[in-house]
């Protein structure tokens, strides 16, 4: 995924978060507990998806760094040898 795609995805999630936050505030001001809880659940899902995205990027970077790492000197032995 390119850097532009990543920024676009994060921007879209940020926009969604702002809209959902405003709607949650409106539901709270209206005194509707059921709607407030629903909007809070949506906000938690957005935050969770952002967290998972960053964890995925970290794992991908670790894999790329490991793939580019020089070979061990001497090479590691096979298990059981």
mmCIF file of the N, C-alpha and C atoms, coordinates in Angstrom:
data_MODEL
# 
_entry.id   MODEL 
# 
loop_
_atom_site.group_PDB 
_atom_site.id 
_atom_site.type_symbol 
_atom_site.label_atom_id 
_atom_site.label_alt_id 
_atom_site.label_comp_id 
_atom_site.label_asym_id 
_atom_site.label_entity_id 
_atom_site.label_seq_id 
_atom_site.pdbx_PDB_ins_code 
_atom_site.Cartn_x 
_atom_site.Cartn_y 
_atom_site.Cartn_z 
_atom_site.occupancy 
_atom_site.B_iso_or_equiv 
_atom_site.pdbx_formal_charge 
_atom_site.auth_seq_id 
_atom_site.auth_comp_id 
_atom_site.auth_asym_id 
_atom_site.auth_atom_id 
_atom_site.pdbx_PDB_model_num 
ATOM 1   N N  . UNK A 1 1  ? 0.851   -1.168  0.000  1.00 0.00 ? 1  UNK A N  1 
ATOM 2   C CA . UNK A 1 1  ? 0.000   0.000   0.000  1.00 0.00 ? 1  UNK A CA 1 
ATOM 3   C C  . UNK A 1 1  ? 0.895   1.227   0.000  1.00 0.00 ? 1  UNK A C  1 
ATOM 4   N N  . UNK A 1 2  ? 0.596   2.142   -0.887 1.00 0.00 ? 2  UNK A N  1 
ATOM 5   C CA . UNK A 1 2  ? 1.434   3.325   -0.995 1.00 0.00 ? 2  UNK A CA 1 
ATOM 6   C C  . UNK A 1 2  ? 1.132   4.317   0.123  1.00 0.00 ? 2  UNK A C  1 
ATOM 7   N N  . UNK A 1 3  ? 2.013   5.275   0.243  1.00 0.00 ? 3  UNK A N  1 
ATOM 8   C CA . UNK A 1 3  ? 1.871   6.283   1.283  1.00 0.00 ? 3  UNK A CA 1 
ATOM 9   C C  . UNK A 1 3  ? 0.616   7.125   1.064  1.00 0.00 ? 3  UNK A C  1 
ATOM 10  N N  . UNK A 1 4  ? 0.282   7.404   -0.207 1.00 0.00 ? 4  UNK A N  1 
ATOM 11  C CA . UNK A 1 4  ? -0.920  8.185   -0.513 1.00 0.00 ? 4  UNK A CA 1 
ATOM 12  C C  . UNK A 1 4  ? -2.166  7.414   -0.109 1.00 0.00 ? 4  UNK A C  1 
ATOM 13  N N  . UNK A 1 5  ? -2.196  6.096   -0.403 1.00 0.00 ? 5  UNK A N  1 
ATOM 14  C CA . UNK A 1 5  ? -3.334  5.277   0.001  1.00 0.00 ? 5  UNK A CA 1 
ATOM 15  C C  . UNK A 1 5  ? -3.498  5.282   1.514  1.00 0.00 ? 5  UNK A C  1 
ATOM 16  N N  . UNK A 1 6  ? -2.379  5.211   2.224  1.00 0.00 ? 6  UNK A N  1 
ATOM 17  C CA . UNK A 1 6  ? -2.419  5.207   3.692  1.00 0.00 ? 6  UNK A CA 1 
ATOM 18  C C  . UNK A 1 6  ? -2.988  6.525   4.212  1.00 0.00 ? 6  UNK A C  1 
ATOM 19  N N  . UNK A 1 7  ? -2.534  7.625   3.648  1.00 0.00 ? 7  UNK A N  1 
ATOM 20  C CA . UNK A 1 7  ? -3.031  8.935   4.090  1.00 0.00 ? 7  UNK A CA 1 
ATOM 21  C C  . UNK A 1 7  ? -4.513  9.096   3.769  1.00 0.00 ? 7  UNK A C  1 
ATOM 22  N N  . UNK A 1 8  ? -4.921  8.608   2.617  1.00 0.00 ? 8  UNK A N  1 
ATOM 23  C CA . UNK A 1 8  ? -6.332  8.685   2.242  1.00 0.00 ? 8  UNK A CA 1 
ATOM 24  C C  . UNK A 1 8  ? -7.194  7.882   3.214  1.00 0.00 ? 8  UNK A C  1 
ATOM 25  N N  . UNK A 1 9  ? -6.738  6.688   3.559  1.00 0.00 ? 9  UNK A N  1 
ATOM 26  C CA . UNK A 1 9  ? -7.484  5.845   4.500  1.00 0.00 ? 9  UNK A CA 1 
ATOM 27  C C  . UNK A 1 9  ? -7.561  6.494   5.878  1.00 0.00 ? 9  UNK A C  1 
ATOM 28  N N  . UNK A 1 10 ? -6.445  7.028   6.361  1.00 0.00 ? 10 UNK A N  1 
ATOM 29  C CA . UNK A 1 10 ? -6.447  7.677   7.667  1.00 0.00 ? 10 UNK A CA 1 
ATOM 30  C C  . UNK A 1 10 ? -7.308  8.940   7.648  1.00 0.00 ? 10 UNK A C  1 
ATOM 31  N N  . UNK A 1 11 ? -7.289  9.677   6.553  1.00 0.00 ? 11 UNK A N  1 
ATOM 32  C CA . UNK A 1 11 ? -8.121  10.864  6.430  1.00 0.00 ? 11 UNK A CA 1 
ATOM 33  C C  . UNK A 1 11 ? -9.599  10.516  6.457  1.00 0.00 ? 11 UNK A C  1 
ATOM 34  N N  . UNK A 1 12 ? -9.961  9.449   5.759  1.00 0.00 ? 12 UNK A N  1 
ATOM 35  C CA . UNK A 1 12 ? -11.351 9.004   5.755  1.00 0.00 ? 12 UNK A CA 1 
ATOM 36  C C  . UNK A 1 12 ? -11.787 8.563   7.150  1.00 0.00 ? 12 UNK A C  1 
ATOM 37  N N  . UNK A 1 13 ? -10.932 7.830   7.839  1.00 0.00 ? 13 UNK A N  1 
ATOM 38  C CA . UNK A 1 13 ? -11.263 7.411   9.211  1.00 0.00 ? 13 UNK A CA 1 
ATOM 39  C C  . UNK A 1 13 ? -11.381 8.620   10.140 1.00 0.00 ? 13 UNK A C  1 
ATOM 40  N N  . UNK A 1 14 ? -10.525 9.617   9.951  1.00 0.00 ? 14 UNK A N  1 
ATOM 41  C CA . UNK A 1 14 ? -10.599 10.835  10.766 1.00 0.00 ? 14 UNK A CA 1 
ATOM 42  C C  . UNK A 1 14 ? -11.906 11.573  10.513 1.00 0.00 ? 14 UNK A C  1 
ATOM 43  N N  . UNK A 1 15 ? -12.301 11.672  9.247  1.00 0.00 ? 15 UNK A N  1 
ATOM 44  C CA . UNK A 1 15 ? -13.565 12.331  8.913  1.00 0.00 ? 15 UNK A CA 1 
ATOM 45  C C  . UNK A 1 15 ? -14.748 11.580  9.525  1.00 0.00 ? 15 UNK A C  1 
ATOM 46  N N  . UNK A 1 16 ? -14.716 10.266  9.411  1.00 0.00 ? 16 UNK A N  1 
ATOM 47  C CA . UNK A 1 16 ? -15.783 9.455   10.008 1.00 0.00 ? 16 UNK A CA 1 
ATOM 48  C C  . UNK A 1 16 ? -15.833 9.655   11.515 1.00 0.00 ? 16 UNK A C  1 
ATOM 49  N N  . UNK A 1 17 ? -14.680 9.726   12.150 1.00 0.00 ? 17 UNK A N  1 
ATOM 50  C CA . UNK A 1 17 ? -14.621 9.910   13.600 1.00 0.00 ? 17 UNK A CA 1 
ATOM 51  C C  . UNK A 1 17 ? -15.236 11.245  14.003 1.00 0.00 ? 17 UNK A C  1 
ATOM 52  N N  . UNK A 1 18 ? -14.939 12.282  13.245 1.00 0.00 ? 18 UNK A N  1 
ATOM 53  C CA . UNK A 1 18 ? -15.500 13.604  13.560 1.00 0.00 ? 18 UNK A CA 1 
ATOM 54  C C  . UNK A 1 18 ? -17.025 13.577  13.430 1.00 0.00 ? 18 UNK A C  1 
ATOM 55  N N  . UNK A 1 19 ? -17.516 13.015  12.326 1.00 0.00 ? 19 UNK A N  1 
ATOM 56  C CA . UNK A 1 19 ? -18.966 12.955  12.109 1.00 0.00 ? 19 UNK A CA 1 
ATOM 57  C C  . UNK A 1 19 ? -19.648 12.128  13.195 1.00 0.00 ? 19 UNK A C  1 
ATOM 58  N N  . UNK A 1 20 ? -19.088 10.965  13.503 1.00 0.00 ? 20 UNK A N  1 
ATOM 59  C CA . UNK A 1 20 ? -19.686 10.107  14.527 1.00 0.00 ? 20 UNK A CA 1 
ATOM 60  C C  . UNK A 1 20 ? -19.611 10.781  15.894 1.00 0.00 ? 20 UNK A C  1 
ATOM 61  N N  . UNK A 1 21 ? -18.531 11.488  16.171 1.00 0.00 ? 21 UNK A N  1 
ATOM 62  C CA . UNK A 1 21 ? -18.420 12.215  17.438 1.00 0.00 ? 21 UNK A CA 1 
ATOM 63  C C  . UNK A 1 21 ? -19.477 13.289  17.569 1.00 0.00 ? 21 UNK A C  1 
ATOM 64  N N  . UNK A 1 22 ? -19.731 14.013  16.491 1.00 0.00 ? 22 UNK A N  1 
ATOM 65  C CA . UNK A 1 22 ? -20.774 15.042  16.512 1.00 0.00 ? 22 UNK A CA 1 
ATOM 66  C C  . UNK A 1 22 ? -22.139 14.401  16.728 1.00 0.00 ? 22 UNK A C  1 
ATOM 67  N N  . UNK A 1 23 ? -22.412 13.302  16.028 1.00 0.00 ? 23 UNK A N  1 
ATOM 68  C CA . UNK A 1 23 ? -23.695 12.622  16.192 1.00 0.00 ? 23 UNK A CA 1 
ATOM 69  C C  . UNK A 1 23 ? -23.851 12.045  17.600 1.00 0.00 ? 23 UNK A C  1 
ATOM 70  N N  . UNK A 1 24 ? -22.748 11.543  18.163 1.00 0.00 ? 24 UNK A N  1 
ATOM 71  C CA . UNK A 1 24 ? -22.804 11.033  19.542 1.00 0.00 ? 24 UNK A CA 1 
ATOM 72  C C  . UNK A 1 24 ? -23.096 12.169  20.513 1.00 0.00 ? 24 UNK A C  1 
ATOM 73  N N  . UNK A 1 25 ? -22.455 13.318  20.318 1.00 0.00 ? 25 UNK A N  1 
ATOM 74  C CA . UNK A 1 25 ? -22.721 14.476  21.172 1.00 0.00 ? 25 UNK A CA 1 
ATOM 75  C C  . UNK A 1 25 ? -24.158 14.938  21.060 1.00 0.00 ? 25 UNK A C  1 
ATOM 76  N N  . UNK A 1 26 ? -24.699 14.902  19.861 1.00 0.00 ? 26 UNK A N  1 
ATOM 77  C CA . UNK A 1 26 ? -26.092 15.282  19.648 1.00 0.00 ? 26 UNK A CA 1 
ATOM 78  C C  . UNK A 1 26 ? -27.032 14.313  20.376 1.00 0.00 ? 26 UNK A C  1 
ATOM 79  N N  . UNK A 1 27 ? -26.724 13.008  20.298 1.00 0.00 ? 27 UNK A N  1 
ATOM 80  C CA . UNK A 1 27 ? -27.561 12.005  20.979 1.00 0.00 ? 27 UNK A CA 1 
ATOM 81  C C  . UNK A 1 27 ? -27.487 12.175  22.489 1.00 0.00 ? 27 UNK A C  1 
ATOM 82  N N  . UNK A 1 28 ? -26.298 12.510  22.999 1.00 0.00 ? 28 UNK A N  1 
ATOM 83  C CA . UNK A 1 28 ? -26.149 12.731  24.445 1.00 0.00 ? 28 UNK A CA 1 
ATOM 84  C C  . UNK A 1 28 ? -26.943 13.964  24.871 1.00 0.00 ? 28 UNK A C  1 
ATOM 85  N N  . UNK A 1 29 ? -26.850 15.039  24.072 1.00 0.00 ? 29 UNK A N  1 
ATOM 86  C CA . UNK A 1 29 ? -27.582 16.267  24.403 1.00 0.00 ? 29 UNK A CA 1 
ATOM 87  C C  . UNK A 1 29 ? -29.088 16.040  24.354 1.00 0.00 ? 29 UNK A C  1 
ATOM 88  N N  . UNK A 1 30 ? -29.513 15.140  23.465 1.00 0.00 ? 30 UNK A N  1 
ATOM 89  C CA . UNK A 1 30 ? -30.931 14.814  23.336 1.00 0.00 ? 30 UNK A CA 1 
ATOM 90  C C  . UNK A 1 30 ? -31.413 13.935  24.484 1.00 0.00 ? 30 UNK A C  1 
ATOM 91  N N  . UNK A 1 31 ? -30.470 13.288  25.159 1.00 0.00 ? 31 UNK A N  1 
ATOM 92  C CA . UNK A 1 31 ? -30.822 12.426  26.284 1.00 0.00 ? 31 UNK A CA 1 
ATOM 93  C C  . UNK A 1 31 ? -31.182 11.012  25.862 1.00 0.00 ? 31 UNK A C  1 
ATOM 94  N N  . UNK A 1 32 ? -30.754 10.608  24.691 1.00 0.00 ? 32 UNK A N  1 
ATOM 95  C CA . UNK A 1 32 ? -31.071 9.280   24.182 1.00 0.00 ? 32 UNK A CA 1 
ATOM 96  C C  . UNK A 1 32 ? -29.917 8.328   24.512 1.00 0.00 ? 32 UNK A C  1 
ATOM 97  N N  . UNK A 1 33 ? -30.095 7.537   25.550 1.00 0.00 ? 33 UNK A N  1 
ATOM 98  C CA . UNK A 1 33 ? -29.029 6.641   26.005 1.00 0.00 ? 33 UNK A CA 1 
ATOM 99  C C  . UNK A 1 33 ? -28.721 5.551   24.977 1.00 0.00 ? 33 UNK A C  1 
ATOM 100 N N  . UNK A 1 34 ? -29.736 5.019   24.322 1.00 0.00 ? 34 UNK A N  1 
ATOM 101 C CA . UNK A 1 34 ? -29.520 3.953   23.336 1.00 0.00 ? 34 UNK A CA 1 
ATOM 102 C C  . UNK A 1 34 ? -28.709 4.423   22.151 1.00 0.00 ? 34 UNK A C  1 
ATOM 103 N N  . UNK A 1 35 ? -29.046 5.616   21.634 1.00 0.00 ? 35 UNK A N  1 
ATOM 104 C CA . UNK A 1 35 ? -28.284 6.165   20.514 1.00 0.00 ? 35 UNK A CA 1 
ATOM 105 C C  . UNK A 1 35 ? -26.863 6.500   20.936 1.00 0.00 ? 35 UNK A C  1 
ATOM 106 N N  . UNK A 1 36 ? -26.707 7.042   22.124 1.00 0.00 ? 36 UNK A N  1 
ATOM 107 C CA . UNK A 1 36 ? -25.369 7.397   22.618 1.00 0.00 ? 36 UNK A CA 1 
ATOM 108 C C  . UNK A 1 36 ? -24.479 6.162   22.690 1.00 0.00 ? 36 UNK A C  1 
ATOM 109 N N  . UNK A 1 37 ? -25.040 5.070   23.186 1.00 0.00 ? 37 UNK A N  1 
ATOM 110 C CA . UNK A 1 37 ? -24.261 3.836   23.285 1.00 0.00 ? 37 UNK A CA 1 
ATOM 111 C C  . UNK A 1 37 ? -23.896 3.308   21.911 1.00 0.00 ? 37 UNK A C  1 
ATOM 112 N N  . UNK A 1 38 ? -24.807 3.419   20.953 1.00 0.00 ? 38 UNK A N  1 
ATOM 113 C CA . UNK A 1 38 ? -24.525 2.954   19.591 1.00 0.00 ? 38 UNK A CA 1 
ATOM 114 C C  . UNK A 1 38 ? -23.416 3.772   18.948 1.00 0.00 ? 38 UNK A C  1 
ATOM 115 N N  . UNK A 1 39 ? -23.486 5.098   19.099 1.00 0.00 ? 39 UNK A N  1 
ATOM 116 C CA . UNK A 1 39 ? -22.433 5.938   18.521 1.00 0.00 ? 39 UNK A CA 1 
ATOM 117 C C  . UNK A 1 39 ? -21.089 5.690   19.215 1.00 0.00 ? 39 UNK A C  1 
ATOM 118 N N  . UNK A 1 40 ? -21.130 5.446   20.516 1.00 0.00 ? 40 UNK A N  1 
ATOM 119 C CA . UNK A 1 40 ? -19.882 5.129   21.235 1.00 0.00 ? 40 UNK A CA 1 
ATOM 120 C C  . UNK A 1 40 ? -19.272 3.827   20.722 1.00 0.00 ? 40 UNK A C  1 
ATOM 121 N N  . UNK A 1 41 ? -20.116 2.848   20.440 1.00 0.00 ? 41 UNK A N  1 
ATOM 122 C CA . UNK A 1 41 ? -19.615 1.579   19.896 1.00 0.00 ? 41 UNK A CA 1 
ATOM 123 C C  . UNK A 1 41 ? -18.978 1.788   18.522 1.00 0.00 ? 41 UNK A C  1 
ATOM 124 N N  . UNK A 1 42 ? -19.575 2.642   17.712 1.00 0.00 ? 42 UNK A N  1 
ATOM 125 C CA . UNK A 1 42 ? -19.002 2.931   16.395 1.00 0.00 ? 42 UNK A CA 1 
ATOM 126 C C  . UNK A 1 42 ? -17.659 3.643   16.553 1.00 0.00 ? 42 UNK A C  1 
ATOM 127 N N  . UNK A 1 43 ? -17.582 4.588   17.477 1.00 0.00 ? 43 UNK A N  1 
ATOM 128 C CA . UNK A 1 43 ? -16.304 5.269   17.728 1.00 0.00 ? 43 UNK A CA 1 
ATOM 129 C C  . UNK A 1 43 ? -15.230 4.276   18.173 1.00 0.00 ? 43 UNK A C  1 
ATOM 130 N N  . UNK A 1 44 ? -15.596 3.344   19.046 1.00 0.00 ? 44 UNK A N  1 
ATOM 131 C CA . UNK A 1 44 ? -14.624 2.336   19.495 1.00 0.00 ? 44 UNK A CA 1 
ATOM 132 C C  . UNK A 1 44 ? -14.183 1.459   18.327 1.00 0.00 ? 44 UNK A C  1 
ATOM 133 N N  . UNK A 1 45 ? -15.090 1.127   17.417 1.00 0.00 ? 45 UNK A N  1 
ATOM 134 C CA . UNK A 1 45 ? -14.727 0.318   16.254 1.00 0.00 ? 45 UNK A CA 1 
ATOM 135 C C  . UNK A 1 45 ? -13.763 1.060   15.340 1.00 0.00 ? 45 UNK A C  1 
ATOM 136 N N  . UNK A 1 46 ? -13.973 2.364   15.164 1.00 0.00 ? 46 UNK A N  1 
ATOM 137 C CA . UNK A 1 46 ? -13.064 3.165   14.330 1.00 0.00 ? 46 UNK A CA 1 
ATOM 138 C C  . UNK A 1 46 ? -11.680 3.217   14.960 1.00 0.00 ? 46 UNK A C  1 
ATOM 139 N N  . UNK A 1 47 ? -11.627 3.478   16.261 1.00 0.00 ? 47 UNK A N  1 
ATOM 140 C CA . UNK A 1 47 ? -10.333 3.529   16.954 1.00 0.00 ? 47 UNK A CA 1 
ATOM 141 C C  . UNK A 1 47 ? -9.630  2.177   16.867 1.00 0.00 ? 47 UNK A C  1 
ATOM 142 N N  . UNK A 1 48 ? -10.379 1.093   17.019 1.00 0.00 ? 48 UNK A N  1 
ATOM 143 C CA . UNK A 1 48 ? -9.801  -0.244  16.941 1.00 0.00 ? 48 UNK A CA 1 
ATOM 144 C C  . UNK A 1 48 ? -9.251  -0.517  15.544 1.00 0.00 ? 48 UNK A C  1 
ATOM 145 N N  . UNK A 1 49 ? -9.953  -0.075  14.508 1.00 0.00 ? 49 UNK A N  1 
ATOM 146 C CA . UNK A 1 49 ? -9.458  -0.316  13.147 1.00 0.00 ? 49 UNK A CA 1 
ATOM 147 C C  . UNK A 1 49 ? -8.178  0.469   12.888 1.00 0.00 ? 49 UNK A C  1 
ATOM 148 N N  . UNK A 1 50 ? -8.085  1.687   13.436 1.00 0.00 ? 50 UNK A N  1 
ATOM 149 C CA . UNK A 1 50 ? -6.854  2.471   13.292 1.00 0.00 ? 50 UNK A CA 1 
ATOM 150 C C  . UNK A 1 50 ? -5.710  1.769   14.032 1.00 0.00 ? 50 UNK A C  1 
ATOM 151 N N  . UNK A 1 51 ? -5.985  1.274   15.236 1.00 0.00 ? 51 UNK A N  1 
ATOM 152 C CA . UNK A 1 51 ? -4.958  0.571   16.013 1.00 0.00 ? 51 UNK A CA 1 
ATOM 153 C C  . UNK A 1 51 ? -4.469  -0.672  15.272 1.00 0.00 ? 51 UNK A C  1 
ATOM 154 N N  . UNK A 1 52 ? -5.394  -1.445  14.718 1.00 0.00 ? 52 UNK A N  1 
ATOM 155 C CA . UNK A 1 52 ? -5.013  -2.646  13.969 1.00 0.00 ? 52 UNK A CA 1 
ATOM 156 C C  . UNK A 1 52 ? -4.201  -2.297  12.730 1.00 0.00 ? 52 UNK A C  1 
ATOM 157 N N  . UNK A 1 53 ? -4.542  -1.189  12.087 1.00 0.00 ? 53 UNK A N  1 
ATOM 158 C CA . UNK A 1 53 ? -3.798  -0.745  10.894 1.00 0.00 ? 53 UNK A CA 1 
ATOM 159 C C  . UNK A 1 53 ? -2.345  -0.445  11.266 1.00 0.00 ? 53 UNK A C  1 
ATOM 160 N N  . UNK A 1 54 ? -2.141  0.255   12.373 1.00 0.00 ? 54 UNK A N  1 
ATOM 161 C CA . UNK A 1 54 ? -0.781  0.587   12.788 1.00 0.00 ? 54 UNK A CA 1 
ATOM 162 C C  . UNK A 1 54 ? -0.009  -0.662  13.213 1.00 0.00 ? 54 UNK A C  1 
ATOM 163 N N  . UNK A 1 55 ? -0.680  -1.607  13.873 1.00 0.00 ? 55 UNK A N  1 
ATOM 164 C CA . UNK A 1 55 ? -0.019  -2.850  14.248 1.00 0.00 ? 55 UNK A CA 1 
ATOM 165 C C  . UNK A 1 55 ? 0.387   -3.624  13.002 1.00 0.00 ? 55 UNK A C  1 
ATOM 166 N N  . UNK A 1 56 ? -0.473  -3.627  12.006 1.00 0.00 ? 56 UNK A N  1 
ATOM 167 C CA . UNK A 1 56 ? -0.173  -4.322  10.750 1.00 0.00 ? 56 UNK A CA 1 
ATOM 168 C C  . UNK A 1 56 ? 1.026   -3.689  10.059 1.00 0.00 ? 56 UNK A C  1 
ATOM 169 N N  . UNK A 1 57 ? 1.078   -2.366  10.037 1.00 0.00 ? 57 UNK A N  1 
ATOM 170 C CA . UNK A 1 57 ? 2.224   -1.668  9.425  1.00 0.00 ? 57 UNK A CA 1 
ATOM 171 C C  . UNK A 1 57 ? 3.509   -2.005  10.166 1.00 0.00 ? 57 UNK A C  1 
ATOM 172 N N  . UNK A 1 58 ? 3.439   -2.067  11.499 1.00 0.00 ? 58 UNK A N  1 
ATOM 173 C CA . UNK A 1 58 ? 4.629   -2.379  12.286 1.00 0.00 ? 58 UNK A CA 1 
ATOM 174 C C  . UNK A 1 58 ? 5.123   -3.785  11.976 1.00 0.00 ? 58 UNK A C  1 
ATOM 175 N N  . UNK A 1 59 ? 4.207   -4.742  11.896 1.00 0.00 ? 59 UNK A N  1 
ATOM 176 C CA . UNK A 1 59 ? 4.587   -6.119  11.583 1.00 0.00 ? 59 UNK A CA 1 
ATOM 177 C C  . UNK A 1 59 ? 5.165   -6.215  10.177 1.00 0.00 ? 59 UNK A C  1 
ATOM 178 N N  . UNK A 1 60 ? 4.570   -5.497  9.223  1.00 0.00 ? 60 UNK A N  1 
ATOM 179 C CA . UNK A 1 60 ? 5.091   -5.493  7.857  1.00 0.00 ? 60 UNK A CA 1 
ATOM 180 C C  . UNK A 1 60 ? 6.498   -4.918  7.804  1.00 0.00 ? 60 UNK A C  1 
ATOM 181 N N  . UNK A 1 61 ? 6.735   -3.836  8.542  1.00 0.00 ? 61 UNK A N  1 
ATOM 182 C CA . UNK A 1 61 ? 8.078   -3.237  8.571  1.00 0.00 ? 61 UNK A CA 1 
ATOM 183 C C  . UNK A 1 61 ? 9.093   -4.174  9.221  1.00 0.00 ? 61 UNK A C  1 
ATOM 184 N N  . UNK A 1 62 ? 8.671   -4.856  10.291 1.00 0.00 ? 62 UNK A N  1 
ATOM 185 C CA . UNK A 1 62 ? 9.587   -5.801  10.945 1.00 0.00 ? 62 UNK A CA 1 
ATOM 186 C C  . UNK A 1 62 ? 9.948   -6.928  9.981  1.00 0.00 ? 62 UNK A C  1 
ATOM 187 N N  . UNK A 1 63 ? 8.971   -7.426  9.227  1.00 0.00 ? 63 UNK A N  1 
ATOM 188 C CA . UNK A 1 63 ? 9.235   -8.473  8.247  1.00 0.00 ? 63 UNK A CA 1 
ATOM 189 C C  . UNK A 1 63 ? 10.170  -8.001  7.153  1.00 0.00 ? 63 UNK A C  1 
ATOM 190 N N  . UNK A 1 64 ? 9.978   -6.772  6.683  1.00 0.00 ? 64 UNK A N  1 
ATOM 191 C CA . UNK A 1 64 ? 10.856  -6.230  5.646  1.00 0.00 ? 64 UNK A CA 1 
ATOM 192 C C  . UNK A 1 64 ? 12.273  -6.051  6.181  1.00 0.00 ? 64 UNK A C  1 
ATOM 193 N N  . UNK A 1 65 ? 12.404  -5.575  7.419  1.00 0.00 ? 65 UNK A N  1 
ATOM 194 C CA . UNK A 1 65 ? 13.738  -5.415  8.007  1.00 0.00 ? 65 UNK A CA 1 
ATOM 195 C C  . UNK A 1 65 ? 14.424  -6.768  8.178  1.00 0.00 ? 65 UNK A C  1 
ATOM 196 N N  . UNK A 1 66 ? 13.672  -7.774  8.579  1.00 0.00 ? 66 UNK A N  1 
ATOM 197 C CA . UNK A 1 66 ? 14.233  -9.107  8.747  1.00 0.00 ? 66 UNK A CA 1 
ATOM 198 C C  . UNK A 1 66 ? 14.665  -9.686  7.409  1.00 0.00 ? 66 UNK A C  1 
ATOM 199 N N  . UNK A 1 67 ? 13.880  -9.451  6.368  1.00 0.00 ? 67 UNK A N  1 
ATOM 200 C CA . UNK A 1 67 ? 14.228  -9.958  5.041  1.00 0.00 ? 67 UNK A CA 1 
ATOM 201 C C  . UNK A 1 67 ? 15.491  -9.295  4.506  1.00 0.00 ? 67 UNK A C  1 
ATOM 202 N N  . UNK A 1 68 ? 15.736  -8.051  4.879  1.00 0.00 ? 68 UNK A N  1 
ATOM 203 C CA . UNK A 1 68 ? 16.911  -7.321  4.401  1.00 0.00 ? 68 UNK A CA 1 
ATOM 204 C C  . UNK A 1 68 ? 18.119  -7.460  5.316  1.00 0.00 ? 68 UNK A C  1 
ATOM 205 N N  . UNK A 1 69 ? 17.963  -8.165  6.417  1.00 0.00 ? 69 UNK A N  1 
ATOM 206 C CA . UNK A 1 69 ? 19.063  -8.319  7.371  1.00 0.00 ? 69 UNK A CA 1 
ATOM 207 C C  . UNK A 1 69 ? 20.135  -9.254  6.798  1.00 0.00 ? 69 UNK A C  1 
ATOM 208 N N  . UNK A 1 70 ? 21.382  -8.996  7.125  1.00 0.00 ? 70 UNK A N  1 
ATOM 209 C CA . UNK A 1 70 ? 22.439  -9.897  6.654  1.00 0.00 ? 70 UNK A CA 1 
ATOM 210 C C  . UNK A 1 70 ? 22.330  -11.269 7.322  1.00 0.00 ? 70 UNK A C  1 
ATOM 211 N N  . UNK A 1 71 ? 22.872  -12.250 6.660  1.00 0.00 ? 71 UNK A N  1 
ATOM 212 C CA . UNK A 1 71 ? 22.841  -13.615 7.202  1.00 0.00 ? 71 UNK A CA 1 
ATOM 213 C C  . UNK A 1 71 ? 23.653  -13.679 8.489  1.00 0.00 ? 71 UNK A C  1 
ATOM 214 N N  . UNK A 1 72 ? 23.252  -14.563 9.400  1.00 0.00 ? 72 UNK A N  1 
ATOM 215 C CA . UNK A 1 72 ? 23.951  -14.732 10.672 1.00 0.00 ? 72 UNK A CA 1 
ATOM 216 C C  . UNK A 1 72 ? 25.305  -15.383 10.429 1.00 0.00 ? 72 UNK A C  1 
ATOM 217 N N  . UNK A 1 73 ? 26.290  -14.997 11.187 1.00 0.00 ? 73 UNK A N  1 
ATOM 218 C CA . UNK A 1 73 ? 27.636  -15.582 11.092 1.00 0.00 ? 73 UNK A CA 1 
ATOM 219 C C  . UNK A 1 73 ? 27.945  -16.259 12.398 1.00 0.00 ? 73 UNK A C  1 
ATOM 220 N N  . UNK A 1 74 ? 28.152  -17.502 12.516 1.00 0.00 ? 74 UNK A N  1 
ATOM 221 C CA . UNK A 1 74 ? 27.852  -18.551 11.546 1.00 0.00 ? 74 UNK A CA 1 
ATOM 222 C C  . UNK A 1 74 ? 26.347  -18.772 11.459 1.00 0.00 ? 74 UNK A C  1 
ATOM 223 N N  . UNK A 1 75 ? 25.881  -19.411 10.381 1.00 0.00 ? 75 UNK A N  1 
ATOM 224 C CA . UNK A 1 75 ? 24.439  -19.633 10.237 1.00 0.00 ? 75 UNK A CA 1 
ATOM 225 C C  . UNK A 1 75 ? 23.876  -20.399 11.428 1.00 0.00 ? 75 UNK A C  1 
ATOM 226 N N  . UNK A 1 76 ? 22.643  -20.125 11.755 1.00 0.00 ? 76 UNK A N  1 
ATOM 227 C CA . UNK A 1 76 ? 21.992  -20.806 12.867 1.00 0.00 ? 76 UNK A CA 1 
ATOM 228 C C  . UNK A 1 76 ? 21.831  -22.283 12.545 1.00 0.00 ? 76 UNK A C  1 
ATOM 229 N N  . UNK A 1 77 ? 21.947  -23.133 13.570 1.00 0.00 ? 77 UNK A N  1 
ATOM 230 C CA . UNK A 1 77 ? 21.803  -24.568 13.374 1.00 0.00 ? 77 UNK A CA 1 
ATOM 231 C C  . UNK A 1 77 ? 20.331  -24.934 13.327 1.00 0.00 ? 77 UNK A C  1 
ATOM 232 N N  . UNK A 1 78 ? 20.054  -26.022 12.627 1.00 0.00 ? 78 UNK A N  1 
ATOM 233 C CA . UNK A 1 78 ? 18.683  -26.548 12.581 1.00 0.00 ? 78 UNK A CA 1 
ATOM 234 C C  . UNK A 1 78 ? 18.323  -27.091 13.958 1.00 0.00 ? 78 UNK A C  1 
ATOM 235 N N  . UNK A 1 79 ? 17.074  -27.018 14.338 1.00 0.00 ? 79 UNK A N  1 
ATOM 236 C CA . UNK A 1 79 ? 16.667  -27.580 15.633 1.00 0.00 ? 79 UNK A CA 1 
ATOM 237 C C  . UNK A 1 79 ? 16.976  -29.078 15.703 1.00 0.00 ? 79 UNK A C  1 
ATOM 238 N N  . UNK A 1 80 ? 17.452  -29.529 16.806 1.00 0.00 ? 80 UNK A N  1 
ATOM 239 C CA . UNK A 1 80 ? 17.753  -30.953 16.997 1.00 0.00 ? 80 UNK A CA 1 
ATOM 240 C C  . UNK A 1 80 ? 19.170  -31.328 16.596 1.00 0.00 ? 80 UNK A C  1 
ATOM 241 N N  . UNK A 1 81 ? 20.002  -30.390 16.167 1.00 0.00 ? 81 UNK A N  1 
ATOM 242 C CA . UNK A 1 81 ? 21.391  -30.720 15.785 1.00 0.00 ? 81 UNK A CA 1 
ATOM 243 C C  . UNK A 1 81 ? 22.355  -30.360 16.896 1.00 0.00 ? 81 UNK A C  1 
# 
